[in-house]
Each structure stands twice: as structure tokens, then as C-alpha cells.
Amino acid sequence: MKLVYFAWVRERVGRTDEQVALPEGIDTVADLVRWLKGRGEEYEYAFENEGIVRAAIDHVHVKPEARIAGAGEIAFFPPMTGG
């Protein structure tokens, strides 16, 4: 699965994107975030406040409980403001 990181999430993780093979039991965006946080301090820092970071599955904004089965790409980004 391809993971893509934007803005300060990218800066904290230290990469723009990556390909990962997810272990069994990672079924939702929230599961994925918890798994990522266990991969190292850079991920822990990027996702320290899980309620702030937003996600999109295949370019569609989703909530943390969204199922990730069949996703080609999951993107993570901070909240954005318009104006």
C-alpha cells in the first residue's frame, strides 16, 4: 500500500511517501495510525495528536474509522483552512 504525507506530517515523518506491507489486523485508518506510531519516534511525533491529522483514501477524505481494505493510496495531512 502506498502512504503519502503532506505538509508538516511529511516534515515530521521525514519522507514524502512510502510503500508498506501492512500486518494482519490493520483494518481502519485509526489502526494504521496506531501501527505507524509504533514504527519510530518520527511517526510518533507526526501522529502525536491523532485527532488533528486528516486522511484520504484514494483522494477521498475519510474519518479514522474508515476501512482501508482495497485502498491503493492513503494520504495524511494536517487540517487546512481556506480563505
N, CA, C and O atoms as a GROMACS GRO file, in nm:
protein
  332
    1MET      N    1   0.085  -0.116   0.000
    1MET     CA    2   0.000   0.000   0.000
    1MET      C    3   0.090   0.123   0.000
    1MET      O    4   0.195   0.125   0.064
    2LYS      N    5   0.048   0.225  -0.073
    2LYS     CA    6   0.125   0.349  -0.077
    2LYS      C    7   0.069   0.447   0.027
    2LYS      O    8  -0.052   0.471   0.033
    3LEU      N    9   0.159   0.503   0.108
    3LEU     CA   10   0.125   0.606   0.203
    3LEU      C   11   0.191   0.735   0.157
    3LEU      O   12   0.307   0.736   0.116
    4VAL      N   13   0.117   0.844   0.164
    4VAL     CA   14   0.167   0.974   0.121
    4VAL      C   15   0.149   1.072   0.236
    4VAL      O   16   0.046   1.071   0.305
    5TYR      N   17   0.250   1.155   0.256
    5TYR     CA   18   0.248   1.251   0.367
    5TYR      C   19   0.261   1.392   0.313
    5TYR      O   20   0.340   1.418   0.221
    6PHE      N   21   0.183   1.485   0.369
    6PHE     CA   22   0.184   1.624   0.324
    6PHE      C   23   0.215   1.720   0.438
    6PHE      O   24   0.191   1.691   0.555
    7ALA      N   25   0.270   1.836   0.401
    7ALA     CA   26   0.295   1.950   0.491
    7ALA      C   27   0.377   1.906   0.612
    7ALA      O   28   0.476   1.834   0.596
    8TRP      N   29   0.336   1.948   0.733
    8TRP     CA   30   0.420   1.916   0.850
    8TRP      C   31   0.418   1.768   0.884
    8TRP      O   32   0.508   1.722   0.954
    9VAL      N   33   0.320   1.692   0.839
    9VAL     CA   34   0.323   1.547   0.860
    9VAL      C   35   0.444   1.490   0.784
    9VAL      O   36   0.517   1.407   0.837
   10ARG      N   37   0.463   1.535   0.661
   10ARG     CA   38   0.578   1.493   0.579
   10ARG      C   39   0.709   1.533   0.646
   10ARG      O   40   0.803   1.454   0.653
   11GLU      N   41   0.715   1.655   0.696
   11GLU     CA   42   0.838   1.703   0.760
   11GLU      C   43   0.871   1.620   0.884
   11GLU      O   44   0.988   1.588   0.907
   12ARG      N   45   0.771   1.586   0.962
   12ARG     CA   46   0.795   1.509   1.084
   12ARG      C   47   0.833   1.364   1.054
   12ARG      O   48   0.920   1.307   1.120
   13VAL      N   49   0.766   1.304   0.955
   13VAL     CA   50   0.797   1.165   0.919
   13VAL      C   51   0.932   1.158   0.848
   13VAL      O   52   1.005   1.059   0.861
   14GLY      N   53   0.965   1.262   0.773
   14GLY     CA   54   1.093   1.264   0.703
   14GLY      C   55   1.091   1.203   0.565
   14GLY      O   56   1.196   1.170   0.510
   15ARG      N   57   0.973   1.189   0.509
   15ARG     CA   58   0.962   1.135   0.372
   15ARG      C   59   0.830   1.181   0.311
   15ARG      O   60   0.734   1.213   0.381
   16THR      N   61   0.827   1.184   0.180
   16THR     CA   62   0.709   1.225   0.106
   16THR      C   63   0.608   1.112   0.096
   16THR      O   64   0.487   1.133   0.111
   17ASP      N   65   0.658   0.990   0.071
   17ASP     CA   66   0.571   0.874   0.057
   17ASP      C   67   0.651   0.748   0.083
   17ASP      O   68   0.773   0.752   0.096
   18GLU      N   69   0.580   0.638   0.091
   18GLU     CA   70   0.645   0.508   0.108
   18GLU      C   71   0.547   0.397   0.075
   18GLU      O   72   0.425   0.415   0.080
   19GLN      N   73   0.601   0.283   0.041
   19GLN     CA   74   0.522   0.161   0.019
   19GLN      C   75   0.535   0.077   0.144
   19GLN      O   76   0.646   0.056   0.193
   20VAL      N   77   0.425   0.028   0.196
   20VAL     CA   78   0.429  -0.056   0.316
   20VAL      C   79   0.346  -0.182   0.294
   20VAL      O   80   0.248  -0.183   0.219
   21ALA      N   81   0.389  -0.287   0.360
   21ALA     CA   82   0.310  -0.411   0.367
   21ALA      C   83   0.252  -0.415   0.507
   21ALA      O   84   0.326  -0.426   0.605
   22LEU      N   85   0.122  -0.406   0.516
   22LEU     CA   86   0.057  -0.399   0.647
   22LEU      C   87   0.039  -0.537   0.708
   22LEU      O   88   0.007  -0.633   0.638
   23PRO      N   89   0.060  -0.548   0.838
   23PRO     CA   90   0.035  -0.675   0.904
   23PRO      C   91  -0.115  -0.702   0.917
   23PRO      O   92  -0.197  -0.613   0.897
   24GLU      N   93  -0.148  -0.824   0.951
   24GLU     CA   94  -0.288  -0.860   0.976
   24GLU      C   95  -0.343  -0.773   1.088
   24GLU      O   96  -0.271  -0.733   1.179
   25GLY      N   97  -0.472  -0.743   1.079
   25GLY     CA   98  -0.537  -0.669   1.186
   25GLY      C   99  -0.540  -0.519   1.168
   25GLY      O  100  -0.597  -0.448   1.250
   26ILE      N  101  -0.480  -0.470   1.061
   26ILE     CA  102  -0.485  -0.327   1.031
   26ILE      C  103  -0.601  -0.307   0.934
   26ILE      O  104  -0.586  -0.324   0.813
   27ASP      N  105  -0.717  -0.271   0.988
   27ASP     CA  106  -0.839  -0.266   0.908
   27ASP      C  107  -0.891  -0.126   0.882
   27ASP      O  108  -0.963  -0.104   0.785
   28THR      N  109  -0.856  -0.030   0.968
   28THR     CA  110  -0.909   0.106   0.956
   28THR      C  111  -0.794   0.207   0.953
   28THR      O  112  -0.679   0.173   0.981
   29VAL      N  113  -0.827   0.330   0.920
   29VAL     CA  114  -0.728   0.438   0.924
   29VAL      C  115  -0.673   0.451   1.065
   29VAL      O  116  -0.552   0.469   1.082
   30ALA      N  117  -0.758   0.443   1.167
   30ALA     CA  118  -0.712   0.452   1.305
   30ALA      C  119  -0.614   0.340   1.339
   30ALA      O  120  -0.514   0.364   1.407
   31ASP      N  121  -0.641   0.218   1.293
   31ASP     CA  122  -0.547   0.107   1.314
   31ASP      C  123  -0.413   0.138   1.248
   31ASP      O  124  -0.307   0.113   1.306
   32LEU      N  125  -0.418   0.192   1.128
   32LEU     CA  126  -0.297   0.225   1.054
   32LEU      C  127  -0.216   0.330   1.128
   32LEU      O  128  -0.094   0.316   1.140
   33VAL      N  129  -0.280   0.432   1.179
   33VAL     CA  130  -0.210   0.536   1.253
   33VAL      C  131  -0.143   0.477   1.378
   33VAL      O  132  -0.028   0.509   1.407
   34ARG      N  133  -0.213   0.393   1.450
   34ARG     CA  134  -0.154   0.330   1.569
   34ARG      C  135  -0.032   0.245   1.530
   34ARG      O  136   0.069   0.246   1.600
   35TRP      N  137  -0.042   0.173   1.420
   35TRP     CA  138   0.069   0.092   1.373
   35TRP      C  139   0.187   0.180   1.333
   35TRP      O  140   0.302   0.151   1.366
   36LEU      N  141   0.159   0.288   1.261
   36LEU     CA  142   0.265   0.380   1.220
   36LEU      C  143   0.337   0.439   1.340
   36LEU      O  144   0.460   0.450   1.340
   37LYS      N  145   0.262   0.476   1.443
   37LYS     CA  146   0.322   0.534   1.563
   37LYS      C  147   0.423   0.439   1.628
   37LYS      O  148   0.516   0.484   1.695
   38GLY      N  149   0.406   0.311   1.610
   38GLY     CA  150   0.498   0.213   1.664
   38GLY      C  151   0.621   0.190   1.580
   38GLY      O  152   0.708   0.112   1.617
   39ARG      N  153   0.630   0.258   1.466
   39ARG     CA  154   0.743   0.236   1.375
   39ARG      C  155   0.863   0.325   1.405
   39ARG      O  156   0.968   0.309   1.344
   40GLY      N  157   0.849   0.419   1.498
   40GLY     CA  158   0.964   0.503   1.531
   40GLY      C  159   0.921   0.638   1.582
   40GLY      O  160   0.805   0.678   1.569
   41GLU      N  161   1.016   0.708   1.640
   41GLU     CA  162   0.984   0.837   1.703
   41GLU      C  163   0.937   0.942   1.604
   41GLU      O  164   0.860   1.031   1.640
   42GLU      N  165   0.982   0.935   1.479
   42GLU     CA  166   0.936   1.033   1.380
   42GLU      C  167   0.786   1.016   1.351
   42GLU      O  168   0.715   1.115   1.332
   43TYR      N  169   0.739   0.892   1.348
   43TYR     CA  170   0.596   0.867   1.328
   43TYR      C  171   0.518   0.904   1.454
   43TYR      O  172   0.409   0.961   1.446
   44GLU      N  173   0.574   0.870   1.568
   44GLU     CA  174   0.509   0.906   1.695
   44GLU      C  175   0.490   1.057   1.701
   44GLU      O  176   0.384   1.105   1.743
   45TYR      N  177   0.591   1.132   1.660
   45TYR     CA  178   0.584   1.278   1.660
   45TYR      C  179   0.480   1.328   1.560
   45TYR      O  180   0.401   1.417   1.590
   46ALA      N  181   0.480   1.271   1.440
   46ALA     CA  182   0.387   1.315   1.336
   46ALA      C  183   0.242   1.291   1.376
   46ALA      O  184   0.154   1.371   1.343
   47PHE      N  185   0.216   1.182   1.445
   47PHE     CA  186   0.078   1.145   1.481
   47PHE      C  187   0.051   1.158   1.630
   47PHE      O  188  -0.037   1.091   1.684
   48GLU      N  189   0.127   1.245   1.698
   48GLU     CA  190   0.112   1.258   1.844
   48GLU      C  191  -0.029   1.301   1.884
   48GLU      O  192  -0.077   1.262   1.990
   49ASN      N  193  -0.094   1.379   1.802
   49ASN     CA  194  -0.233   1.416   1.828
   49ASN      C  195  -0.317   1.361   1.712
   49ASN      O  196  -0.339   1.430   1.612
   50GLU      N  197  -0.362   1.240   1.727
   50GLU     CA  198  -0.433   1.170   1.618
   50GLU      C  199  -0.557   1.244   1.571
   50GLU      O  200  -0.599   1.228   1.456
   51GLY      N  201  -0.617   1.324   1.657
   51GLY     CA  202  -0.738   1.396   1.620
   51GLY      C  203  -0.715   1.511   1.524
   51GLY      O  204  -0.811   1.563   1.466
   52ILE      N  205  -0.591   1.552   1.507
   52ILE     CA  206  -0.561   1.665   1.418
   52ILE      C  207  -0.532   1.619   1.275
   52ILE      O  208  -0.580   1.680   1.180
   53VAL      N  209  -0.454   1.513   1.261
   53VAL     CA  210  -0.413   1.468   1.128
   53VAL      C  211  -0.533   1.412   1.053
   53VAL      O  212  -0.609   1.331   1.106
   54ARG      N  213  -0.549   1.455   0.930
   54ARG     CA  214  -0.658   1.409   0.843
   54ARG      C  215  -0.606   1.300   0.749
   54ARG      O  216  -0.486   1.286   0.729
   55ALA      N  217  -0.699   1.224   0.692
   55ALA     CA  218  -0.662   1.117   0.599
   55ALA      C  219  -0.753   1.118   0.477
   55ALA      O  220  -0.867   1.162   0.482
   56ALA      N  221  -0.698   1.067   0.368
   56ALA     CA  222  -0.775   1.046   0.246
   56ALA      C  223  -0.738   0.910   0.190
   56ALA      O  224  -0.620   0.873   0.185
   57ILE      N  225  -0.839   0.836   0.148
   57ILE     CA  226  -0.817   0.708   0.081
   57ILE      C  227  -0.849   0.729  -0.065
   57ILE      O  228  -0.961   0.766  -0.102
   58ASP      N  229  -0.749   0.705  -0.149
   58ASP     CA  230  -0.764   0.723  -0.294
   58ASP      C  231  -0.831   0.858  -0.326
   58ASP      O  232  -0.926   0.865  -0.403
   59HIS      N  233  -0.778   0.964  -0.263
   59HIS     CA  234  -0.817   1.104  -0.287
   59HIS      C  235  -0.955   1.141  -0.233
   59HIS      O  236  -1.011   1.243  -0.273
   60VAL      N  237  -1.010   1.062  -0.143
   60VAL     CA  238  -1.140   1.093  -0.081
   60VAL      C  239  -1.117   1.106   0.069
   60VAL      O  240  -1.068   1.012   0.133
   61HIS      N  241  -1.152   1.219   0.126
   61HIS     CA  242  -1.136   1.241   0.270
   61HIS      C  243  -1.220   1.138   0.346
   61HIS      O  244  -1.334   1.110   0.310
   62VAL      N  245  -1.158   1.084   0.452
   62VAL     CA  246  -1.226   0.981   0.531
   62VAL      C  247  -1.206   1.007   0.680
   62VAL      O  248  -1.117   1.083   0.720
   63LYS      N  249  -1.288   0.944   0.760
   63LYS     CA  250  -1.278   0.951   0.906
   63LYS      C  251  -1.188   0.837   0.955
   63LYS      O  252  -1.163   0.741   0.882
   64PRO      N  253  -1.139   0.846   1.079
   64PRO     CA  254  -1.049   0.742   1.132
   64PRO      C  255  -1.106   0.601   1.128
   64PRO      O  256  -1.030   0.504   1.117
   65GLU      N  257  -1.238   0.588   1.138
   65GLU     CA  258  -1.296   0.453   1.137
   65GLU      C  259  -1.315   0.395   0.997
   65GLU      O  260  -1.366   0.284   0.982
   66ALA      N  261  -1.274   0.468   0.894
   66ALA     CA  262  -1.288   0.421   0.755
   66ALA      C  263  -1.203   0.295   0.734
   66ALA      O  264  -1.089   0.287   0.778
   67ARG      N  265  -1.261   0.198   0.666
   67ARG     CA  266  -1.192   0.073   0.634
   67ARG      C  267  -1.094   0.097   0.520
   67ARG      O  268  -1.124   0.172   0.427
   68ILE      N  269  -0.978   0.035   0.528
   68ILE     CA  270  -0.873   0.058   0.428
   68ILE      C  271  -0.857  -0.057   0.329
   68ILE      O  272  -0.773  -0.050   0.240
   69ALA      N  273  -0.936  -0.162   0.343
   69ALA     CA  274  -0.927  -0.276   0.250
   69ALA      C  275  -0.947  -0.227   0.107
   69ALA      O  276  -1.042  -0.155   0.077
   70GLY      N  277  -0.857  -0.267   0.020
   70GLY     CA  278  -0.868  -0.232  -0.121
   70GLY      C  279  -0.812  -0.096  -0.157
   70GLY      O  280  -0.812  -0.058  -0.275
   71ALA      N  281  -0.764  -0.021  -0.060
   71ALA     CA  282  -0.709   0.113  -0.088
   71ALA      C  283  -0.578   0.101  -0.164
   71ALA      O  284  -0.495   0.016  -0.136
   72GLY      N  285  -0.562   0.189  -0.262
   72GLY     CA  286  -0.437   0.196  -0.335
   72GLY      C  287  -0.341   0.294  -0.271
   72GLY      O  288  -0.220   0.275  -0.272
   73GLU      N  289  -0.398   0.401  -0.214
   73GLU     CA  290  -0.317   0.507  -0.155
   73GLU      C  291  -0.390   0.568  -0.036
   73GLU      O  292  -0.510   0.593  -0.042
   74ILE      N  293  -0.315   0.592   0.069
   74ILE     CA  294  -0.369   0.664   0.184
   74ILE      C  295  -0.278   0.783   0.209
   74ILE      O  296  -0.157   0.768   0.223
   75ALA      N  297  -0.338   0.901   0.214
   75ALA     CA  298  -0.263   1.024   0.236
   75ALA      C  299  -0.295   1.079   0.374
   75ALA      O  300  -0.408   1.069   0.422
   76PHE      N  301  -0.195   1.138   0.436
   76PHE     CA  302  -0.210   1.202   0.567
   76PHE      C  303  -0.168   1.347   0.556
   76PHE      O  304  -0.066   1.378   0.494
   77PHE      N  305  -0.246   1.436   0.616
   77PHE     CA  306  -0.219   1.579   0.605
   77PHE      C  307  -0.280   1.652   0.724
   77PHE      O  308  -0.375   1.604   0.786
   78PRO      N  309  -0.225   1.770   0.755
   78PRO     CA  310  -0.282   1.848   0.864
   78PRO      C  311  -0.412   1.915   0.819
   78PRO      O  312  -0.441   1.922   0.699
   79PRO      N  313  -0.491   1.965   0.915
   79PRO     CA  314  -0.613   2.036   0.876
   79PRO      C  315  -0.576   2.160   0.794
   79PRO      O  316  -0.471   2.220   0.815
   80MET      N  317  -0.662   2.195   0.703
   80MET     CA  318  -0.635   2.309   0.616
   80MET      C  319  -0.743   2.414   0.639
   80MET      O  320  -0.856   2.383   0.676
   81THR      N  321  -0.705   2.536   0.616
   81THR     CA  322  -0.803   2.645   0.622
   81THR      C  323  -0.809   2.712   0.486
   81THR      O  324  -0.711   2.711   0.411
   82GLY      N  325  -0.920   2.767   0.457
   82GLY     CA  326  -0.936   2.836   0.328
   82GLY      C  327  -0.956   2.984   0.354
   82GLY      O  328  -0.969   3.029   0.468
   83GLY      N  329  -0.960   3.056   0.247
   83GLY     CA  330  -0.984   3.198   0.267
   83GLY      C  331  -0.955   3.277   0.144
   83GLY      O  332  -0.970   3.399   0.145
   0.00000   0.00000   0.00000
